[in-house]
Amino acid sequence: MVSQPQAGADVVRLAWPDVGDEELAEIAGVLDSGQLTMGPKVEELEELLAAAAGAEHAVAVSSGTAALHVAVLALGIGPGDEVLVPAYTFPATANVVALAGGTPVLADVDPVTMNLDPEDTARRVTPRTKAILAVHLFGRPARLEELPELPLLEDAAGALGASHRGRPCGALGLVGCFSFHPRKIVTTGEGGAVTTNDAELAERMRSLRHHGWSPSARYDDMPEGGYNYRLSDVLCALGIPQLRRLDELLAARERVAAGYAERLAGLDVVLPEADPGDRHGLQAYVIQLDRRDEVMESLRAQGIQCQIGTYALHRLGAYRDQGPFPGADAAFERALALPLHSRLTDAELDRVAEALDKVVSHH
Ligand SMILES: *Cc1c(COP(=O)(O)O)cnc(C)c1O
């Protein structure tokens, strides 16, 4: 396998965070203030995120994985509890259930949408099923209304700004989980957040983030054990200007996606789409095609960074032997993430399209 070409003058980058002077100024402000954590920037970021996700409460944490972890813990998931998760997703989605002592039960995905297959999900419900942890994979809103009626958590790590049937992803279930990793639309380097309309859940997640501390406990008490999953003011400052221009960031990605759609129309590839009326979050631009590995090698050899979509959990050491998942297999074998970021030029889009044109058949 040809390894990923290193970012440089001639290389088309897979991702490139949209950060600059505004972010530097915000960070400088935090450094000047002397309050590097647990200060006002945390709340400012939380307010902006809650507004963007259409939720009443947002709690900033140190990663998307921490967001998923506190969400699962706040729902009381533990030993004996099963949580349905897609078989094709970033492994953290399932890992957090296991870390809480529960059992992640894999359900197959639709090979085209790459989100949970509602029928397969329904078949895997048992009396022990406590919740569904649905993913809006790569930013494509999942059809949550088709899933069995169970407490619903959203892994919206890549779906900030996306919406389903007119409502923002992250506010469609009990808790929405976001990531601010550099390959997501808004980044703090590492970071994440949870959103919810339930004040009690929000309070529990705030407590888990901060060693189990509670505002209603005595000043010298910590009523429960918890984590340090806080996000520092320095990192919140990095995210704030990006959240303010979220619409602009989304529009820039939509421009790139439209550029690809136009250029790749004649090729035998499945292009990423959202359902009619939905807005795709475009965390990644993931196409599906035959001979994916060969195409990936060819693009990399031509100086174009590209990557597999994500992981088929039943093929990982941690989740082996849970039966066949043909939808997840198809997604895993066929998905290819193309360069997607706001600085991608038309000339670079041409280069990617020409490179694909050489190795992919036409219809
Ligand atoms: C990125 C991502 C995560 C993990 O987020 P981190 O911030 O890297 O911990 C979890 N689930 C999905 C679907 C993701 O895309």
The ligand as a Gaussian input file, in Angstrom:
#p B3LYP/6-31G(d) Opt

LIG

0 1
 C      -14.399000      11.622000      15.177000
 C      -15.438000      10.694000      15.592000
 C      -15.474000      10.185000      16.902000
 C      -14.401000      10.442000      17.934000
 O      -14.130000      11.793000      18.193000
 P      -12.748000      12.189000      18.896000
 O      -12.877000      13.656000      19.107000
 O      -11.650000      11.836000      17.923000
 O      -12.628000      11.430000      20.154000
 C      -16.528000       9.344000      17.243000
 N      -17.484000       9.017000      16.361000
 C      -17.468000       9.467000      15.089000
 C      -18.577000       9.090000      14.159000
 C      -16.447000      10.318000      14.658000
 O      -16.446000      10.753000      13.405000

